Amino acid sequence: MKHLKSVLRVTVAVAALTAPVQGFIGQTKRTVDPPPKPLVTFIELGSIRCIPCRMMQPVMKSIEEKYADQVKIVFHDVWTPRGQPFAVQYGIRLIPTQVFLDKNGKEFFRHEGYFPEAEIDKLLQKQGLKIRKQG
């Protein structure tokens, strides 16, 4: 009988040690969802010293506001040492150049020169994006 009590105590102790931790009484566990992955990444390759590139700045801002978390906008100033590797990576011939990547990082569209906002809207909506806020 003593042996049985010892086995029971060990079994109860092991069960207590391996039971999931529940947290404090009355405390609610909250999980934080990661931010949604953008459906499109819009890469602008240009320079802050280039007039057509500067004309793209308000267009990019408006696109970012209208499509919220559906689009990630990235700007690389390719006339700087920091941005120059991206010019090589994307094989640009002139600036500005816009490169659009899908959610898997695969290029699906490229444009050279100033790109009007209305045309970008058409392109993004063709990819299934919806305007969240009128710009």
Rosetta blueprint (number, residue, H / E / L):
1 M L
2 K H
3 H H
4 L H
5 K H
6 S H
7 V H
8 L H
9 R H
10 V H
11 T H
12 V H
13 A H
14 V H
15 A H
16 A H
17 L H
18 T H
19 A L
20 P L
21 V L
22 Q L
23 G L
24 F L
25 I L
26 G L
27 Q L
28 T L
29 K L
30 R L
31 T L
32 V L
33 D L
34 P L
35 P L
36 P L
37 K L
38 P L
39 L L
40 V E
41 T E
42 F E
43 I E
44 E E
45 L E
46 G E
47 S L
48 I L
49 R L
50 C L
51 I H
52 P H
53 C H
54 R H
55 M H
56 M H
57 Q H
58 P H
59 V H
60 M H
61 K H
62 S H
63 I H
64 E H
65 E H
66 K H
67 Y H
68 A H
69 D H
70 Q H
71 V E
72 K E
73 I E
74 V E
75 F E
76 H E
77 D E
78 V L
79 W L
80 T L
81 P L
82 R L
83 G L
84 Q H
85 P H
86 F H
87 A H
88 V H
89 Q H
90 Y L
91 G L
92 I L
93 R L
94 L L
95 I L
96 P L
97 T E
98 Q E
99 V E
100 F E
101 L E
102 D E
103 K L
104 N L
105 G L
106 K L
107 E E
108 F E
109 F E
110 R E
111 H E
112 E E
113 G L
114 Y L
115 F L
116 P L
117 E H
118 A H
119 E H
120 I H
121 D H
122 K H
123 L H
124 L H
125 Q H
126 K H
127 Q L
128 G L
129 L L
130 K L
131 I L
132 R L
133 K L
134 Q L
135 G L
